[in-house]
Amino acid sequence: MEIDRVEYYSGYRGEEKPRAVYLGEERIEVVKVISVRRILDRLSGQQKEVFECLLANGETVKIEKESE
């Protein structure tokens, strides 16, 4: 599955979580965030979050988001 864009929701603590993904023009809601992992890339020193999400269509996807 090739995700074109991810829509995020920022809660009251400022933690962004995926809300929906876009496949072309089709918007598919994230039903549940199954897990969240924070990973440090030792080569670049950048931190990213990897979300494992259940989508409304029944598929499970991994979404990577680089931290600022």
mmCIF file of the N, C-alpha and C atoms, coordinates in Angstrom:
data_MODEL
# 
_entry.id   MODEL 
# 
loop_
_atom_site.group_PDB 
_atom_site.id 
_atom_site.type_symbol 
_atom_site.label_atom_id 
_atom_site.label_alt_id 
_atom_site.label_comp_id 
_atom_site.label_asym_id 
_atom_site.label_entity_id 
_atom_site.label_seq_id 
_atom_site.pdbx_PDB_ins_code 
_atom_site.Cartn_x 
_atom_site.Cartn_y 
_atom_site.Cartn_z 
_atom_site.occupancy 
_atom_site.B_iso_or_equiv 
_atom_site.pdbx_formal_charge 
_atom_site.auth_seq_id 
_atom_site.auth_comp_id 
_atom_site.auth_asym_id 
_atom_site.auth_atom_id 
_atom_site.pdbx_PDB_model_num 
ATOM 1   N N  . MET A 1 1  ? 0.858   -1.176 0.000  1.00 0.00 ? 1  MET A N  1 
ATOM 2   C CA . MET A 1 1  ? 0.000   0.000  0.000  1.00 0.00 ? 1  MET A CA 1 
ATOM 3   C C  . MET A 1 1  ? 0.903   1.237  0.000  1.00 0.00 ? 1  MET A C  1 
ATOM 4   N N  . GLU A 1 2  ? 0.688   2.111  -0.930 1.00 0.00 ? 2  GLU A N  1 
ATOM 5   C CA . GLU A 1 2  ? 1.463   3.347  -1.064 1.00 0.00 ? 2  GLU A CA 1 
ATOM 6   C C  . GLU A 1 2  ? 0.658   4.511  -0.498 1.00 0.00 ? 2  GLU A C  1 
ATOM 7   N N  . ILE A 1 3  ? 1.058   4.992  0.672  1.00 0.00 ? 3  ILE A N  1 
ATOM 8   C CA . ILE A 1 3  ? 0.373   6.103  1.331  1.00 0.00 ? 3  ILE A CA 1 
ATOM 9   C C  . ILE A 1 3  ? 0.911   7.410  0.768  1.00 0.00 ? 3  ILE A C  1 
ATOM 10  N N  . ASP A 1 4  ? 0.005   8.260  0.273  1.00 0.00 ? 4  ASP A N  1 
ATOM 11  C CA . ASP A 1 4  ? 0.405   9.541  -0.303 1.00 0.00 ? 4  ASP A CA 1 
ATOM 12  C C  . ASP A 1 4  ? 0.570   10.626 0.757  1.00 0.00 ? 4  ASP A C  1 
ATOM 13  N N  . ARG A 1 5  ? -0.289  10.592 1.771  1.00 0.00 ? 5  ARG A N  1 
ATOM 14  C CA . ARG A 1 5  ? -0.293  11.656 2.779  1.00 0.00 ? 5  ARG A CA 1 
ATOM 15  C C  . ARG A 1 5  ? -0.895  11.125 4.062  1.00 0.00 ? 5  ARG A C  1 
ATOM 16  N N  . VAL A 1 6  ? -0.473  11.688 5.197  1.00 0.00 ? 6  VAL A N  1 
ATOM 17  C CA . VAL A 1 6  ? -1.005  11.296 6.499  1.00 0.00 ? 6  VAL A CA 1 
ATOM 18  C C  . VAL A 1 6  ? -1.566  12.538 7.177  1.00 0.00 ? 6  VAL A C  1 
ATOM 19  N N  . GLU A 1 7  ? -2.756  12.408 7.728  1.00 0.00 ? 7  GLU A N  1 
ATOM 20  C CA . GLU A 1 7  ? -3.389  13.493 8.487  1.00 0.00 ? 7  GLU A CA 1 
ATOM 21  C C  . GLU A 1 7  ? -3.189  13.177 9.968  1.00 0.00 ? 7  GLU A C  1 
ATOM 22  N N  . TYR A 1 8  ? -2.657  14.150 10.714 1.00 0.00 ? 8  TYR A N  1 
ATOM 23  C CA . TYR A 1 8  ? -2.365  13.941 12.129 1.00 0.00 ? 8  TYR A CA 1 
ATOM 24  C C  . TYR A 1 8  ? -3.311  14.744 13.003 1.00 0.00 ? 8  TYR A C  1 
ATOM 25  N N  . TYR A 1 9  ? -3.486  14.257 14.224 1.00 0.00 ? 9  TYR A N  1 
ATOM 26  C CA . TYR A 1 9  ? -4.262  14.957 15.242 1.00 0.00 ? 9  TYR A CA 1 
ATOM 27  C C  . TYR A 1 9  ? -3.330  15.229 16.405 1.00 0.00 ? 9  TYR A C  1 
ATOM 28  N N  . SER A 1 10 ? -3.317  16.451 16.889 1.00 0.00 ? 10 SER A N  1 
ATOM 29  C CA . SER A 1 10 ? -2.497  16.813 18.032 1.00 0.00 ? 10 SER A CA 1 
ATOM 30  C C  . SER A 1 10 ? -3.396  16.946 19.251 1.00 0.00 ? 10 SER A C  1 
ATOM 31  N N  . GLY A 1 11 ? -3.183  16.098 20.236 1.00 0.00 ? 11 GLY A N  1 
ATOM 32  C CA . GLY A 1 11 ? -4.000  16.113 21.450 1.00 0.00 ? 11 GLY A CA 1 
ATOM 33  C C  . GLY A 1 11 ? -3.628  17.252 22.374 1.00 0.00 ? 11 GLY A C  1 
ATOM 34  N N  . TYR A 1 12 ? -4.192  17.237 23.547 1.00 0.00 ? 12 TYR A N  1 
ATOM 35  C CA . TYR A 1 12 ? -3.996  18.332 24.494 1.00 0.00 ? 12 TYR A CA 1 
ATOM 36  C C  . TYR A 1 12 ? -2.566  18.394 25.019 1.00 0.00 ? 12 TYR A C  1 
ATOM 37  N N  . ARG A 1 13 ? -1.804  17.314 24.899 1.00 0.00 ? 13 ARG A N  1 
ATOM 38  C CA . ARG A 1 13 ? -0.409  17.323 25.322 1.00 0.00 ? 13 ARG A CA 1 
ATOM 39  C C  . ARG A 1 13 ? 0.536   17.643 24.163 1.00 0.00 ? 13 ARG A C  1 
ATOM 40  N N  . GLY A 1 14 ? 0.000   17.866 23.008 1.00 0.00 ? 14 GLY A N  1 
ATOM 41  C CA . GLY A 1 14 ? 0.832   18.166 21.849 1.00 0.00 ? 14 GLY A CA 1 
ATOM 42  C C  . GLY A 1 14 ? 1.385   16.938 21.152 1.00 0.00 ? 14 GLY A C  1 
ATOM 43  N N  . GLU A 1 15 ? 0.938   15.746 21.552 1.00 0.00 ? 15 GLU A N  1 
ATOM 44  C CA . GLU A 1 15 ? 1.402   14.519 20.929 1.00 0.00 ? 15 GLU A CA 1 
ATOM 45  C C  . GLU A 1 15 ? 0.601   14.274 19.654 1.00 0.00 ? 15 GLU A C  1 
ATOM 46  N N  . GLU A 1 16 ? 1.298   14.221 18.531 1.00 0.00 ? 16 GLU A N  1 
ATOM 47  C CA . GLU A 1 16 ? 0.607   13.989 17.271 1.00 0.00 ? 16 GLU A CA 1 
ATOM 48  C C  . GLU A 1 16 ? 0.428   12.501 17.031 1.00 0.00 ? 16 GLU A C  1 
ATOM 49  N N  . LYS A 1 17 ? -0.781  12.136 16.618 1.00 0.00 ? 17 LYS A N  1 
ATOM 50  C CA . LYS A 1 17 ? -1.088  10.754 16.277 1.00 0.00 ? 17 LYS A CA 1 
ATOM 51  C C  . LYS A 1 17 ? -1.781  10.746 14.921 1.00 0.00 ? 17 LYS A C  1 
ATOM 52  N N  . PRO A 1 18 ? -1.548  9.700  14.121 1.00 0.00 ? 18 PRO A N  1 
ATOM 53  C CA . PRO A 1 18 ? -2.211  9.631  12.814 1.00 0.00 ? 18 PRO A CA 1 
ATOM 54  C C  . PRO A 1 18 ? -3.723  9.533  12.973 1.00 0.00 ? 18 PRO A C  1 
ATOM 55  N N  . ARG A 1 19 ? -4.423  10.293 12.149 1.00 0.00 ? 19 ARG A N  1 
ATOM 56  C CA . ARG A 1 19 ? -5.885  10.293 12.179 1.00 0.00 ? 19 ARG A CA 1 
ATOM 57  C C  . ARG A 1 19 ? -6.460  9.625  10.929 1.00 0.00 ? 19 ARG A C  1 
ATOM 58  N N  . ALA A 1 20 ? -5.780  9.831  9.793  1.00 0.00 ? 20 ALA A N  1 
ATOM 59  C CA . ALA A 1 20 ? -6.229  9.247  8.525  1.00 0.00 ? 20 ALA A CA 1 
ATOM 60  C C  . ALA A 1 20 ? -5.056  9.190  7.558  1.00 0.00 ? 20 ALA A C  1 
ATOM 61  N N  . VAL A 1 21 ? -5.159  8.301  6.575  1.00 0.00 ? 21 VAL A N  1 
ATOM 62  C CA . VAL A 1 21 ? -4.172  8.231  5.501  1.00 0.00 ? 21 VAL A CA 1 
ATOM 63  C C  . VAL A 1 21 ? -4.888  8.455  4.174  1.00 0.00 ? 21 VAL A C  1 
ATOM 64  N N  . TYR A 1 22 ? -4.140  8.913  3.199  1.00 0.00 ? 22 TYR A N  1 
ATOM 65  C CA . TYR A 1 22 ? -4.692  9.167  1.867  1.00 0.00 ? 22 TYR A CA 1 
ATOM 66  C C  . TYR A 1 22 ? -3.986  8.290  0.849  1.00 0.00 ? 22 TYR A C  1 
ATOM 67  N N  . LEU A 1 23 ? -4.783  7.590  0.075  1.00 0.00 ? 23 LEU A N  1 
ATOM 68  C CA . LEU A 1 23 ? -4.305  6.820  -1.059 1.00 0.00 ? 23 LEU A CA 1 
ATOM 69  C C  . LEU A 1 23 ? -4.863  7.510  -2.287 1.00 0.00 ? 23 LEU A C  1 
ATOM 70  N N  . GLY A 1 24 ? -4.052  8.368  -2.894 1.00 0.00 ? 24 GLY A N  1 
ATOM 71  C CA . GLY A 1 24 ? -4.574  9.216  -3.953 1.00 0.00 ? 24 GLY A CA 1 
ATOM 72  C C  . GLY A 1 24 ? -5.568  10.176 -3.338 1.00 0.00 ? 24 GLY A C  1 
ATOM 73  N N  . GLU A 1 25 ? -6.792  10.165 -3.816 1.00 0.00 ? 25 GLU A N  1 
ATOM 74  C CA . GLU A 1 25 ? -7.842  11.031 -3.284 1.00 0.00 ? 25 GLU A CA 1 
ATOM 75  C C  . GLU A 1 25 ? -8.671  10.348 -2.201 1.00 0.00 ? 25 GLU A C  1 
ATOM 76  N N  . GLU A 1 26 ? -8.474  9.053  -2.018 1.00 0.00 ? 26 GLU A N  1 
ATOM 77  C CA . GLU A 1 26 ? -9.263  8.294  -1.037 1.00 0.00 ? 26 GLU A CA 1 
ATOM 78  C C  . GLU A 1 26 ? -8.709  8.487  0.379  1.00 0.00 ? 26 GLU A C  1 
ATOM 79  N N  . ARG A 1 27 ? -9.581  8.897  1.296  1.00 0.00 ? 27 ARG A N  1 
ATOM 80  C CA . ARG A 1 27 ? -9.207  9.098  2.705  1.00 0.00 ? 27 ARG A CA 1 
ATOM 81  C C  . ARG A 1 27 ? -9.695  7.896  3.499  1.00 0.00 ? 27 ARG A C  1 
ATOM 82  N N  . ILE A 1 28 ? -8.765  7.262  4.240  1.00 0.00 ? 28 ILE A N  1 
ATOM 83  C CA . ILE A 1 28 ? -9.104  6.103  5.063  1.00 0.00 ? 28 ILE A CA 1 
ATOM 84  C C  . ILE A 1 28 ? -8.761  6.448  6.507  1.00 0.00 ? 28 ILE A C  1 
ATOM 85  N N  . GLU A 1 29 ? -9.749  6.350  7.391  1.00 0.00 ? 29 GLU A N  1 
ATOM 86  C CA . GLU A 1 29 ? -9.565  6.696  8.799  1.00 0.00 ? 29 GLU A CA 1 
ATOM 87  C C  . GLU A 1 29 ? -8.727  5.666  9.531  1.00 0.00 ? 29 GLU A C  1 
ATOM 88  N N  . VAL A 1 30 ? -7.926  6.149  10.484 1.00 0.00 ? 30 VAL A N  1 
ATOM 89  C CA . VAL A 1 30 ? -7.210  5.278  11.408 1.00 0.00 ? 30 VAL A CA 1 
ATOM 90  C C  . VAL A 1 30 ? -8.187  4.961  12.540 1.00 0.00 ? 30 VAL A C  1 
ATOM 91  N N  . VAL A 1 31 ? -8.511  3.683  12.681 1.00 0.00 ? 31 VAL A N  1 
ATOM 92  C CA . VAL A 1 31 ? -9.457  3.245  13.699 1.00 0.00 ? 31 VAL A CA 1 
ATOM 93  C C  . VAL A 1 31 ? -8.761  3.127  15.053 1.00 0.00 ? 31 VAL A C  1 
ATOM 94  N N  . LYS A 1 32 ? -7.517  2.628  15.029 1.00 0.00 ? 32 LYS A N  1 
ATOM 95  C CA . LYS A 1 32 ? -6.802  2.383  16.280 1.00 0.00 ? 32 LYS A CA 1 
ATOM 96  C C  . LYS A 1 32 ? -5.304  2.451  16.051 1.00 0.00 ? 32 LYS A C  1 
ATOM 97  N N  . VAL A 1 33 ? -4.593  3.105  16.971 1.00 0.00 ? 33 VAL A N  1 
ATOM 98  C CA . VAL A 1 33 ? -3.132  3.063  16.975 1.00 0.00 ? 33 VAL A CA 1 
ATOM 99  C C  . VAL A 1 33 ? -2.750  1.870  17.841 1.00 0.00 ? 33 VAL A C  1 
ATOM 100 N N  . ILE A 1 34 ? -2.191  0.854  17.205 1.00 0.00 ? 34 ILE A N  1 
ATOM 101 C CA . ILE A 1 34 ? -1.858  -0.393 17.896 1.00 0.00 ? 34 ILE A CA 1 
ATOM 102 C C  . ILE A 1 34 ? -0.602  -0.227 18.750 1.00 0.00 ? 34 ILE A C  1 
ATOM 103 N N  . SER A 1 35 ? 0.427   0.411  18.172 1.00 0.00 ? 35 SER A N  1 
ATOM 104 C CA . SER A 1 35 ? 1.662   0.619  18.927 1.00 0.00 ? 35 SER A CA 1 
ATOM 105 C C  . SER A 1 35 ? 2.397   1.847  18.400 1.00 0.00 ? 35 SER A C  1 
ATOM 106 N N  . VAL A 1 36 ? 3.251   2.400  19.265 1.00 0.00 ? 36 VAL A N  1 
ATOM 107 C CA . VAL A 1 36 ? 4.094   3.543  18.908 1.00 0.00 ? 36 VAL A CA 1 
ATOM 108 C C  . VAL A 1 36 ? 5.503   3.233  19.397 1.00 0.00 ? 36 VAL A C  1 
ATOM 109 N N  . ARG A 1 37 ? 6.483   3.395  18.500 1.00 0.00 ? 37 ARG A N  1 
ATOM 110 C CA . ARG A 1 37 ? 7.882   3.203  18.887 1.00 0.00 ? 37 ARG A CA 1 
ATOM 111 C C  . ARG A 1 37 ? 8.672   4.441  18.494 1.00 0.00 ? 37 ARG A C  1 
ATOM 112 N N  . ARG A 1 38 ? 9.573   4.852  19.351 1.00 0.00 ? 38 ARG A N  1 
ATOM 113 C CA . ARG A 1 38 ? 10.488  5.939  19.031 1.00 0.00 ? 38 ARG A CA 1 
ATOM 114 C C  . ARG A 1 38 ? 11.833  5.321  18.705 1.00 0.00 ? 38 ARG A C  1 
ATOM 115 N N  . ILE A 1 39 ? 12.377  5.701  17.550 1.00 0.00 ? 39 ILE A N  1 
ATOM 116 C CA . ILE A 1 39 ? 13.619  5.119  17.065 1.00 0.00 ? 39 ILE A CA 1 
ATOM 117 C C  . ILE A 1 39 ? 14.619  6.234  16.813 1.00 0.00 ? 39 ILE A C  1 
ATOM 118 N N  . LEU A 1 40 ? 15.862  6.022  17.248 1.00 0.00 ? 40 LEU A N  1 
ATOM 119 C CA . LEU A 1 40 ? 16.935  6.970  16.995 1.00 0.00 ? 40 LEU A CA 1 
ATOM 120 C C  . LEU A 1 40 ? 17.809  6.406  15.889 1.00 0.00 ? 40 LEU A C  1 
ATOM 121 N N  . ASP A 1 41 ? 17.926  7.146  14.788 1.00 0.00 ? 41 ASP A N  1 
ATOM 122 C CA . ASP A 1 41 ? 18.795  6.757  13.682 1.00 0.00 ? 41 ASP A CA 1 
ATOM 123 C C  . ASP A 1 41 ? 20.218  7.157  14.064 1.00 0.00 ? 41 ASP A C  1 
ATOM 124 N N  . ARG A 1 42 ? 21.056  6.178  14.281 1.00 0.00 ? 42 ARG A N  1 
ATOM 125 C CA . ARG A 1 42 ? 22.412  6.458  14.753 1.00 0.00 ? 42 ARG A CA 1 
ATOM 126 C C  . ARG A 1 42 ? 23.265  7.178  13.721 1.00 0.00 ? 42 ARG A C  1 
ATOM 127 N N  . LEU A 1 43 ? 22.998  6.977  12.455 1.00 0.00 ? 43 LEU A N  1 
ATOM 128 C CA . LEU A 1 43 ? 23.789  7.644  11.419 1.00 0.00 ? 43 LEU A CA 1 
ATOM 129 C C  . LEU A 1 43 ? 23.476  9.131  11.330 1.00 0.00 ? 43 LEU A C  1 
ATOM 130 N N  . SER A 1 44 ? 22.204  9.469  11.317 1.00 0.00 ? 44 SER A N  1 
ATOM 131 C CA . SER A 1 44 ? 21.819  10.874 11.157 1.00 0.00 ? 44 SER A CA 1 
ATOM 132 C C  . SER A 1 44 ? 21.572  11.568 12.497 1.00 0.00 ? 44 SER A C  1 
ATOM 133 N N  . GLY A 1 45 ? 21.349  10.794 13.556 1.00 0.00 ? 45 GLY A N  1 
ATOM 134 C CA . GLY A 1 45 ? 21.043  11.376 14.857 1.00 0.00 ? 45 GLY A CA 1 
ATOM 135 C C  . GLY A 1 45 ? 19.604  11.840 14.984 1.00 0.00 ? 45 GLY A C  1 
ATOM 136 N N  . GLN A 1 46 ? 18.789  11.590 13.964 1.00 0.00 ? 46 GLN A N  1 
ATOM 137 C CA . GLN A 1 46 ? 17.391  12.015 13.987 1.00 0.00 ? 46 GLN A CA 1 
ATOM 138 C C  . GLN A 1 46 ? 16.517  10.960 14.663 1.00 0.00 ? 46 GLN A C  1 
ATOM 139 N N  . GLN A 1 47 ? 15.502  11.456 15.356 1.00 0.00 ? 47 GLN A N  1 
ATOM 140 C CA . GLN A 1 47 ? 14.554  10.564 16.012 1.00 0.00 ? 47 GLN A CA 1 
ATOM 141 C C  . GLN A 1 47 ? 13.273  10.519 15.190 1.00 0.00 ? 47 GLN A C  1 
ATOM 142 N N  . LYS A 1 48 ? 12.681  9.330  15.115 1.00 0.00 ? 48 LYS A N  1 
ATOM 143 C CA . LYS A 1 48 ? 11.393  9.216  14.426 1.00 0.00 ? 48 LYS A CA 1 
ATOM 144 C C  . LYS A 1 48 ? 10.479  8.324  15.229 1.00 0.00 ? 48 LYS A C  1 
ATOM 145 N N  . GLU A 1 49 ? 9.193   8.498  14.989 1.00 0.00 ? 49 GLU A N  1 
ATOM 146 C CA . GLU A 1 49 ? 8.175   7.668  15.615 1.00 0.00 ? 49 GLU A CA 1 
ATOM 147 C C  . GLU A 1 49 ? 7.599   6.748  14.554 1.00 0.00 ? 49 GLU A C  1 
ATOM 148 N N  . VAL A 1 50 ? 7.388   5.499  14.923 1.00 0.00 ? 50 VAL A N  1 
ATOM 149 C CA . VAL A 1 50 ? 6.772   4.522  14.025 1.00 0.00 ? 50 VAL A CA 1 
ATOM 150 C C  . VAL A 1 50 ? 5.459   4.093  14.669 1.00 0.00 ? 50 VAL A C  1 
ATOM 151 N N  . PHE A 1 51 ? 4.364   4.398  13.961 1.00 0.00 ? 51 PHE A N  1 
ATOM 152 C CA . PHE A 1 51 ? 3.021   4.049  14.428 1.00 0.00 ? 51 PHE A CA 1 
ATOM 153 C C  . PHE A 1 51 ? 2.550   2.817  13.660 1.00 0.00 ? 51 PHE A C  1 
ATOM 154 N N  . GLU A 1 52 ? 2.057   1.818  14.375 1.00 0.00 ? 52 GLU A N  1 
ATOM 155 C CA . GLU A 1 52 ? 1.387   0.690  13.736 1.00 0.00 ? 52 GLU A CA 1 
ATOM 156 C C  . GLU A 1 52 ? -0.099  0.935  13.938 1.00 0.00 ? 52 GLU A C  1 
ATOM 157 N N  . CYS A 1 53 ? -0.837  1.044  12.825 1.00 0.00 ? 53 CYS A N  1 
ATOM 158 C CA . CYS A 1 53 ? -2.238  1.483  12.886 1.00 0.00 ? 53 CYS A CA 1 
ATOM 159 C C  . CYS A 1 53 ? -3.161  0.508  12.171 1.00 0.00 ? 53 CYS A C  1 
ATOM 160 N N  . LEU A 1 54 ? -4.370  0.395  12.711 1.00 0.00 ? 54 LEU A N  1 
ATOM 161 C CA . LEU A 1 54 ? -5.447  -0.353 12.071 1.00 0.00 ? 54 LEU A CA 1 
ATOM 162 C C  . LEU A 1 54 ? -6.322  0.657  11.345 1.00 0.00 ? 54 LEU A C  1 
ATOM 163 N N  . LEU A 1 55 ? -6.525  0.438  10.059 1.00 0.00 ? 55 LEU A N  1 
ATOM 164 C CA . LEU A 1 55 ? -7.343  1.347  9.245  1.00 0.00 ? 55 LEU A CA 1 
ATOM 165 C C  . LEU A 1 55 ? -8.787  0.864  9.184  1.00 0.00 ? 55 LEU A C  1 
ATOM 166 N N  . ALA A 1 56 ? -9.681  1.753  8.779  1.00 0.00 ? 56 ALA A N  1 
ATOM 167 C CA . ALA A 1 56 ? -11.109 1.442  8.684  1.00 0.00 ? 56 ALA A CA 1 
ATOM 168 C C  . ALA A 1 56 ? -11.395 0.337  7.677  1.00 0.00 ? 56 ALA A C  1 
ATOM 169 N N  . ASN A 1 57 ? -10.509 0.144  6.696  1.00 0.00 ? 57 ASN A N  1 
ATOM 170 C CA . ASN A 1 57 ? -10.730 -0.909 5.704  1.00 0.00 ? 57 ASN A CA 1 
ATOM 171 C C  . ASN A 1 57 ? -10.199 -2.266 6.167  1.00 0.00 ? 57 ASN A C  1 
ATOM 172 N N  . GLY A 1 58 ? -9.686  -2.341 7.422  1.00 0.00 ? 58 GLY A N  1 
ATOM 173 C CA . GLY A 1 58 ? -9.225  -3.608 7.981  1.00 0.00 ? 58 GLY A CA 1 
ATOM 174 C C  . GLY A 1 58 ? -7.738  -3.861 7.824  1.00 0.00 ? 58 GLY A C  1 
ATOM 175 N N  . GLU A 1 59 ? -7.045  -3.020 7.077  1.00 0.00 ? 59 GLU A N  1 
ATOM 176 C CA . GLU A 1 59 ? -5.611  -3.205 6.870  1.00 0.00 ? 59 GLU A CA 1 
ATOM 177 C C  . GLU A 1 59 ? -4.815  -2.617 8.026  1.00 0.00 ? 59 GLU A C  1 
ATOM 178 N N  . THR A 1 60 ? -3.650  -3.195 8.279  1.00 0.00 ? 60 THR A N  1 
ATOM 179 C CA . THR A 1 60 ? -2.718  -2.679 9.270  1.00 0.00 ? 60 THR A CA 1 
ATOM 180 C C  . THR A 1 60 ? -1.531  -2.096 8.529  1.00 0.00 ? 60 THR A C  1 
ATOM 181 N N  . VAL A 1 61 ? -1.150  -0.863 8.897  1.00 0.00 ? 61 VAL A N  1 
ATOM 182 C CA . VAL A 1 61 ? -0.031  -0.178 8.239  1.00 0.00 ? 61 VAL A CA 1 
ATOM 183 C C  . VAL A 1 61 ? 0.929   0.375  9.276  1.00 0.00 ? 61 VAL A C  1 
ATOM 184 N N  . LYS A 1 62 ? 2.167   0.617  8.834  1.00 0.00 ? 62 LYS A N  1 
ATOM 185 C CA . LYS A 1 62 ? 3.166   1.297  9.659  1.00 0.00 ? 62 LYS A CA 1 
ATOM 186 C C  . LYS A 1 62 ? 3.402   2.674  9.061  1.00 0.00 ? 62 LYS A C  1 
ATOM 187 N N  . ILE A 1 63 ? 3.353   3.689  9.902  1.00 0.00 ? 63 ILE A N  1 
ATOM 188 C CA . ILE A 1 63 ? 3.542   5.075  9.479  1.00 0.00 ? 63 ILE A CA 1 
ATOM 189 C C  . ILE A 1 63 ? 4.739   5.625  10.228 1.00 0.00 ? 63 ILE A C  1 
ATOM 190 N N  . GLU A 1 64 ? 5.707   6.156  9.482  1.00 0.00 ? 64 GLU A N  1 
ATOM 191 C CA . GLU A 1 64 ? 6.900   6.747  10.099 1.00 0.00 ? 64 GLU A CA 1 
ATOM 192 C C  . GLU A 1 64 ? 6.792   8.261  10.046 1.00 0.00 ? 64 GLU A C  1 
ATOM 193 N N  . LYS A 1 65 ? 7.115   8.895  11.183 1.00 0.00 ? 65 LYS A N  1 
ATOM 194 C CA . LYS A 1 65 ? 7.079   10.351 11.269 1.00 0.00 ? 65 LYS A CA 1 
ATOM 195 C C  . LYS A 1 65 ? 8.361   10.825 11.925 1.00 0.00 ? 65 LYS A C  1 
ATOM 196 N N  . GLU A 1 66 ? 9.120   11.657 11.225 1.00 0.00 ? 66 GLU A N  1 
ATOM 197 C CA . GLU A 1 66 ? 10.355  12.193 11.801 1.00 0.00 ? 66 GLU A CA 1 
ATOM 198 C C  . GLU A 1 66 ? 10.018  13.282 12.799 1.00 0.00 ? 66 GLU A C  1 
ATOM 199 N N  . SER A 1 67 ? 10.692  13.240 13.935 1.00 0.00 ? 67 SER A N  1 
ATOM 200 C CA . SER A 1 67 ? 10.494  14.250 14.977 1.00 0.00 ? 67 SER A CA 1 
ATOM 201 C C  . SER A 1 67 ? 11.268  15.511 14.605 1.00 0.00 ? 67 SER A C  1 
ATOM 202 N N  . GLU A 1 68 ? 10.694  16.661 14.996 1.00 0.00 ? 68 GLU A N  1 
ATOM 203 C CA . GLU A 1 68 ? 11.364  17.919 14.707 1.00 0.00 ? 68 GLU A CA 1 
ATOM 204 C C  . GLU A 1 68 ? 12.372  18.226 15.765 1.00 0.00 ? 68 GLU A C  1 
# 
